Amino acid sequence: MTDQRSFARTVIALSLAVIACCALTFTIMLLAGSPAVQPQRVLDQDALARAVLNNVKSADFARPPTIDDVSCPASIPVEAGREFKCNVDGVGDGNSSGNAWVKVKVKDDQGDLSLG
């Protein structure tokens, strides 16, 4: 009878030790900033629109376009090599279209862009 109680206590103690180790591991991962816990970084839309606007040729427009004329995809993740296009739709006349497409490529995980 005493052996059964001793065995049960050993199993319970071992189970509690395993649970404590798992809780400690989870806490350390949470505090260390595990990649699974960190939110995904996205490009700043205003900074992206300003960069695109600085890259367009003024000859394509009857009057200089504004940030409101720039449309880019929303919530672009900061991942090296990601490519997308932004549209600048401003005012045109008989000589200019008033529309321009700018190809944007994310160069690195810091959010540096290549425009062209």
N, CA and C atoms as a LAMMPS dump frame, in Angstrom:
ITEM: TIMESTEP
0
ITEM: NUMBER OF ATOMS
348
ITEM: BOX BOUNDS ff ff ff
-5.0000000000000000e+02 5.0000000000000000e+02
-5.0000000000000000e+02 5.0000000000000000e+02
-5.0000000000000000e+02 5.0000000000000000e+02
ITEM: ATOMS id mol type element x y z
1 1 1 N 0.817 -1.176 0
2 1 2 C 0 0 0
3 1 3 C 0.868 1.25 0
4 2 1 N 1.934 1.205 0.775
5 2 2 C 2.839 2.339 0.846
6 2 3 C 3.554 2.537 -0.48
7 3 1 N 3.862 1.448 -1.192
8 3 2 C 4.533 1.554 -2.481
9 3 3 C 3.65 2.255 -3.513
10 4 1 N 2.352 1.987 -3.461
11 4 2 C 1.445 2.638 -4.412
12 4 3 C 1.363 4.141 -4.153
13 5 1 N 1.326 4.544 -2.891
14 5 2 C 1.284 5.971 -2.571
15 5 3 C 2.593 6.646 -2.991
16 6 1 N 3.671 5.985 -2.761
17 6 2 C 4.973 6.53 -3.135
18 6 3 C 5.066 6.694 -4.652
19 7 1 N 4.591 5.703 -5.406
20 7 2 C 4.598 5.763 -6.87
21 7 3 C 3.701 6.9 -7.36
22 8 1 N 2.522 7.052 -6.782
23 8 2 C 1.592 8.106 -7.175
24 8 3 C 2.196 9.477 -6.908
25 9 1 N 2.825 9.628 -5.763
26 9 2 C 3.464 10.91 -5.446
27 9 3 C 4.603 11.211 -6.416
28 10 1 N 5.35 10.196 -6.799
29 10 2 C 6.447 10.377 -7.758
30 10 3 C 5.908 10.809 -9.114
31 11 1 N 4.833 10.18 -9.569
32 11 2 C 4.235 10.527 -10.866
33 11 3 C 3.709 11.958 -10.828
34 12 1 N 3.037 12.333 -9.756
35 12 2 C 2.507 13.691 -9.63
36 12 3 C 3.644 14.71 -9.6
37 13 1 N 4.688 14.442 -8.852
38 13 2 C 5.832 15.356 -8.778
39 13 3 C 6.494 15.509 -10.141
40 14 1 N 6.644 14.394 -10.865
41 14 2 C 7.234 14.438 -12.204
42 14 3 C 6.353 15.234 -13.162
43 15 1 N 5.044 15.067 -13.085
44 15 2 C 4.111 15.804 -13.942
45 15 3 C 4.193 17.298 -13.664
46 16 1 N 4.252 17.662 -12.392
47 16 2 C 4.365 19.075 -12.041
48 16 3 C 5.679 19.683 -12.53
49 17 1 N 6.75 18.904 -12.494
50 17 2 C 8.037 19.387 -12.992
51 17 3 C 7.982 19.635 -14.494
52 18 1 N 7.341 18.737 -15.234
53 18 2 C 7.219 18.904 -16.691
54 18 3 C 6.378 20.141 -16.999
55 19 1 N 5.279 20.34 -16.298
56 19 2 C 4.422 21.509 -16.518
57 19 3 C 5.193 22.792 -16.206
58 20 1 N 5.963 22.797 -15.136
59 20 2 C 6.756 23.977 -14.779
60 20 3 C 7.795 24.289 -15.852
61 21 1 N 8.44 23.262 -16.391
62 21 2 C 9.439 23.473 -17.456
63 21 3 C 8.781 24.051 -18.704
64 22 1 N 7.61 23.549 -19.068
65 22 2 C 6.902 24.062 -20.243
66 22 3 C 6.499 25.522 -20.039
67 23 1 N 6.002 25.853 -18.863
68 23 2 C 5.61 27.23 -18.575
69 23 3 C 6.823 28.155 -18.61
70 24 1 N 7.942 27.704 -18.088
71 24 2 C 9.165 28.512 -18.099
72 24 3 C 9.661 28.733 -19.527
73 25 1 N 9.636 27.685 -20.339
74 25 2 C 10.063 27.8 -21.736
75 25 3 C 9.179 28.787 -22.494
76 26 1 N 7.87 28.691 -22.31
77 26 2 C 6.946 29.604 -22.979
78 26 3 C 7.195 31.05 -22.544
79 27 1 N 7.412 31.273 -21.265
80 27 2 C 7.664 32.615 -20.759
81 27 3 C 8.953 33.194 -21.338
82 28 1 N 9.992 32.382 -21.419
83 28 2 C 11.267 32.846 -21.987
84 28 3 C 11.095 33.198 -23.461
85 29 1 N 10.382 32.362 -24.219
86 29 2 C 10.139 32.649 -25.638
87 29 3 C 9.324 33.936 -25.799
88 30 1 N 8.358 34.142 -24.925
89 30 2 C 7.526 35.333 -25.003
90 30 3 C 8.333 36.592 -24.718
91 31 1 N 9.188 36.537 -23.712
92 31 2 C 10.005 37.697 -23.359
93 31 3 C 11.127 37.948 -24.359
94 32 1 N 11.625 36.89 -24.991
95 32 2 C 12.725 37.033 -25.947
96 32 3 C 12.242 37.548 -27.297
97 33 1 N 10.946 37.559 -27.52
98 33 2 C 10.423 38.055 -28.792
99 33 3 C 10.493 37.013 -29.879
100 34 1 N 9.947 35.883 -29.63
101 34 2 C 9.902 34.813 -30.617
102 34 3 C 9.253 35.324 -31.895
103 35 1 N 9.73 34.908 -33.076
104 35 2 C 9.143 35.379 -34.33
105 35 3 C 7.647 35.099 -34.434
106 36 1 N 7.171 34.055 -33.779
107 36 2 C 5.751 33.745 -33.839
108 36 3 C 4.93 34.767 -33.061
109 37 1 N 5.548 35.476 -32.13
110 37 2 C 4.833 36.422 -31.289
111 37 3 C 4.884 37.832 -31.865
112 38 1 N 5.914 38.17 -32.62
113 38 2 C 6.079 39.52 -33.148
114 38 3 C 5.081 39.787 -34.277
115 39 1 N 4.471 40.974 -34.282
116 39 2 C 3.542 41.299 -35.369
117 39 3 C 4.301 41.558 -36.67
118 40 1 N 3.624 41.348 -37.777
119 40 2 C 4.248 41.562 -39.08
120 40 3 C 4.406 43.053 -39.338
121 41 1 N 5.578 43.463 -39.817
122 41 2 C 5.839 44.865 -40.123
123 41 3 C 5.35 45.176 -41.53
124 42 1 N 4.736 46.356 -41.693
125 42 2 C 4.256 46.793 -43.001
126 42 3 C 4.839 48.169 -43.309
127 43 1 N 4.851 48.522 -44.602
128 43 2 C 5.379 49.814 -45.034
129 43 3 C 4.45 50.945 -44.603
130 44 1 N 5.026 52.073 -44.257
131 44 2 C 4.266 53.276 -43.918
132 44 3 C 3.666 53.832 -45.208
133 45 1 N 2.342 53.933 -45.265
134 45 2 C 1.664 54.343 -46.492
135 45 3 C 2 55.782 -46.888
136 46 1 N 2.099 56.688 -45.925
137 46 2 C 2.418 58.086 -46.263
138 46 3 C 3.834 58.222 -46.808
139 47 1 N 4.783 57.544 -46.177
140 47 2 C 6.167 57.601 -46.656
141 47 3 C 6.278 56.961 -48.038
142 48 1 N 5.551 55.875 -48.264
143 48 2 C 5.549 55.22 -49.568
144 48 3 C 4.98 56.151 -50.63
145 49 1 N 3.874 56.813 -50.33
146 49 2 C 3.253 57.73 -51.292
147 49 3 C 4.183 58.891 -51.613
148 50 1 N 4.89 59.422 -50.601
149 50 2 C 5.832 60.523 -50.855
150 50 3 C 6.994 60.059 -51.742
151 51 1 N 7.496 58.849 -51.483
152 51 2 C 8.595 58.327 -52.299
153 51 3 C 8.159 58.125 -53.744
154 52 1 N 6.961 57.601 -53.945
155 52 2 C 6.44 57.399 -55.304
156 52 3 C 6.243 58.741 -55.988
157 53 1 N 5.696 59.693 -55.263
158 53 2 C 5.45 61.021 -55.82
159 53 3 C 6.745 61.705 -56.249
160 54 1 N 7.81 61.52 -55.489
161 54 2 C 9.11 62.1 -55.837
162 54 3 C 9.728 61.428 -57.059
163 55 1 N 9.229 60.253 -57.426
164 55 2 C 9.818 59.498 -58.524
165 55 3 C 9.11 59.732 -59.865
166 56 1 N 7.925 60.331 -59.86
167 56 2 C 7.206 60.513 -61.128
168 56 3 C 7.751 61.724 -61.881
169 57 1 N 7.585 61.69 -63.208
170 57 2 C 8.034 62.791 -64.067
171 57 3 C 6.914 63.817 -64.181
172 58 1 N 7.242 65.052 -63.935
173 58 2 C 6.223 66.105 -63.965
174 58 3 C 5.677 66.343 -65.374
175 59 1 N 6.388 65.888 -66.412
176 59 2 C 5.924 66.073 -67.786
177 59 3 C 4.67 65.244 -68.083
178 60 1 N 4.386 64.228 -67.25
179 60 2 C 3.204 63.389 -67.453
180 60 3 C 1.929 64.061 -66.945
181 61 1 N 2.049 65.21 -66.302
182 61 2 C 0.905 65.84 -65.654
183 61 3 C 0.778 67.305 -66.048
184 62 1 N -0.475 67.788 -66.151
185 62 2 C -0.713 69.199 -66.457
186 62 3 C -0.378 70.052 -65.242
187 63 1 N -0.641 69.534 -64.064
188 63 2 C -0.239 70.199 -62.819
189 63 3 C 0.404 69.142 -61.931
190 64 1 N 1.299 69.54 -61.037
191 64 2 C 1.984 68.551 -60.196
192 64 3 C 0.984 67.751 -59.348
193 65 1 N 1.129 66.428 -59.32
194 65 2 C 0.22 65.606 -58.515
195 65 3 C 0.505 65.773 -57.02
196 66 1 N -0.467 65.402 -56.205
197 66 2 C -0.328 65.461 -54.75
198 66 3 C -0.347 64.042 -54.187
199 67 1 N -0.137 63.932 -52.88
200 67 2 C -0.156 62.618 -52.234
201 67 3 C -1.513 61.951 -52.399
202 68 1 N -2.583 62.749 -52.476
203 68 2 C -3.929 62.186 -52.657
204 68 3 C -4.088 61.511 -54.012
205 69 1 N -3.228 61.835 -54.974
206 69 2 C -3.302 61.233 -56.307
207 69 3 C -2.595 59.881 -56.38
208 70 1 N -1.869 59.492 -55.324
209 70 2 C -1.097 58.244 -55.312
210 70 3 C -1.935 57.128 -54.703
211 71 1 N -1.993 55.992 -55.399
212 71 2 C -2.672 54.816 -54.826
213 71 3 C -1.735 53.611 -54.929
214 72 1 N -1.464 53.042 -53.763
215 72 2 C -0.609 51.861 -53.649
216 72 3 C -1.382 50.774 -52.91
217 73 1 N -0.99 49.517 -53.06
218 73 2 C -1.637 48.458 -52.281
219 73 3 C -1.483 48.727 -50.785
220 74 1 N -2.49 48.371 -50.022
221 74 2 C -2.463 48.604 -48.575
222 74 3 C -1.73 47.48 -47.856
223 75 1 N -1.125 47.809 -46.753
224 75 2 C -0.468 46.848 -45.847
225 75 3 C 0.554 45.964 -46.562
226 76 1 N 1.537 46.574 -47.168
227 76 2 C 2.611 45.83 -47.834
228 76 3 C 3.598 45.342 -46.772
229 77 1 N 3.773 44.012 -46.631
230 77 2 C 4.743 43.511 -45.651
231 77 3 C 6.17 43.889 -46.035
232 78 1 N 6.992 44.164 -45.026
233 78 2 C 8.393 44.51 -45.259
234 78 3 C 9.164 43.202 -45.427
235 79 1 N 9.274 42.753 -46.673
236 79 2 C 9.998 41.528 -47.019
237 79 3 C 10.912 41.839 -48.193
238 80 1 N 12.167 41.5 -48.079
239 80 2 C 13.127 41.755 -49.159
240 80 3 C 12.674 41.057 -50.435
241 81 1 N 12.717 41.789 -51.544
242 81 2 C 12.375 41.221 -52.843
243 81 3 C 10.923 41.404 -53.251
244 82 1 N 10.063 41.848 -52.371
245 82 2 C 8.646 42.03 -52.717
246 82 3 C 8.518 43.168 -53.715
247 83 1 N 7.735 42.95 -54.79
248 83 2 C 7.54 43.957 -55.827
249 83 3 C 6.058 44.251 -55.986
250 84 1 N 5.742 45.503 -56.291
251 84 2 C 4.362 45.909 -56.541
252 84 3 C 4.385 47.215 -57.32
253 85 1 N 3.233 47.645 -57.801
254 85 2 C 3.135 48.891 -58.561
255 85 3 C 2.186 49.85 -57.861
256 86 1 N 2.525 51.142 -57.96
257 86 2 C 1.677 52.207 -57.451
258 86 3 C 1.244 53.066 -58.634
259 87 1 N 0.032 53.585 -58.566
260 87 2 C -0.514 54.416 -59.623
261 87 3 C -0.605 55.857 -59.139
262 88 1 N -0.175 56.776 -59.996
263 88 2 C -0.338 58.201 -59.728
264 88 3 C -1.308 58.713 -60.782
265 89 1 N -2.498 59.114 -60.342
266 89 2 C -3.555 59.54 -61.25
267 89 3 C -3.869 61.004 -60.989
268 90 1 N -3.25 61.874 -61.766
269 90 2 C -3.426 63.314 -61.596
270 90 3 C -4.178 63.916 -62.76
271 91 1 N -3.928 65.179 -63.02
272 91 2 C -4.617 65.914 -64.083
273 91 3 C -3.756 65.921 -65.335
274 92 1 N -4.354 65.544 -66.445
275 92 2 C -3.655 65.575 -67.72
276 92 3 C -4.283 66.597 -68.648
277 93 1 N -3.65 66.797 -69.79
278 93 2 C -4.218 67.663 -70.814
279 93 3 C -3.947 67.012 -72.163
280 94 1 N -4.033 67.752 -73.241
281 94 2 C -3.826 67.181 -74.566
282 94 3 C -2.426 66.625 -74.764
283 95 1 N -1.419 67.158 -74.053
284 95 2 C -0.037 66.726 -74.221
285 95 3 C 0.408 65.713 -73.179
286 96 1 N -0.278 65.644 -72.069
287 96 2 C 0.139 64.742 -70.998
288 96 3 C -1.026 63.863 -70.568
289 97 1 N -0.701 62.643 -70.156
290 97 2 C -1.741 61.663 -69.827
291 97 3 C -2.35 61.889 -68.446
292 98 1 N -1.571 62.435 -67.52
293 98 2 C -2.056 62.604 -66.16
294 98 3 C -2.077 61.307 -65.38
295 99 1 N -1.357 60.306 -65.88
296 99 2 C -1.332 59.002 -65.219
297 99 3 C 0.087 58.428 -65.309
298 100 1 N 0.534 57.827 -64.216
299 100 2 C 1.861 57.2 -64.215
300 100 3 C 1.84 55.993 -63.294
301 101 1 N 2.555 54.956 -63.695
302 101 2 C 2.744 53.759 -62.871
303 101 3 C 4.187 53.738 -62.405
304 102 1 N 4.379 53.448 -61.13
305 102 2 C 5.728 53.375 -60.567
306 102 3 C 5.912 51.982 -59.977
307 103 1 N 6.954 51.287 -60.451
308 103 2 C 7.285 49.961 -59.931
309 103 3 C 8.126 50.132 -58.669
310 104 1 N 7.718 49.459 -57.593
311 104 2 C 8.404 49.567 -56.305
312 104 3 C 8.882 48.189 -55.886
313 105 1 N 10.118 48.128 -55.402
314 105 2 C 10.683 46.872 -54.904
315 105 3 C 11.272 47.12 -53.52
316 106 1 N 10.941 46.252 -52.573
317 106 2 C 11.505 46.349 -51.226
318 106 3 C 12.888 45.716 -51.282
319 107 1 N 13.933 46.512 -50.992
320 107 2 C 15.314 46.028 -51.125
321 107 3 C 15.757 45.153 -49.959
322 108 1 N 15.343 45.488 -48.739
323 108 2 C 15.798 44.709 -47.581
324 108 3 C 14.737 44.72 -46.485
325 109 1 N 15.014 44.018 -45.396
326 109 2 C 14.034 43.904 -44.321
327 109 3 C 13.946 45.166 -43.458
328 110 1 N 14.722 46.197 -43.791
329 110 2 C 14.634 47.481 -43.094
330 110 3 C 13.627 48.42 -43.779
331 111 1 N 13.112 48.022 -44.933
332 111 2 C 12.117 48.823 -45.637
333 111 3 C 12.694 49.762 -46.671
334 112 1 N 13.964 49.589 -47.041
335 112 2 C 14.55 50.418 -48.107
336 112 3 C 13.893 50.044 -49.436
337 113 1 N 13.594 51.054 -50.248
338 113 2 C 12.854 50.827 -51.496
339 113 3 C 13.7 51.152 -52.711
340 114 1 N 13.378 50.456 -53.796
341 114 2 C 13.941 50.747 -55.1
342 114 3 C 12.758 51.13 -55.991
343 115 1 N 12.781 52.342 -56.531
344 115 2 C 11.672 52.836 -57.351
345 115 3 C 12.109 52.95 -58.792
346 116 1 N 11.225 52.61 -59.688
347 116 2 C 11.596 52.737 -61.091
348 116 3 C 10.48 52.474 -62.039
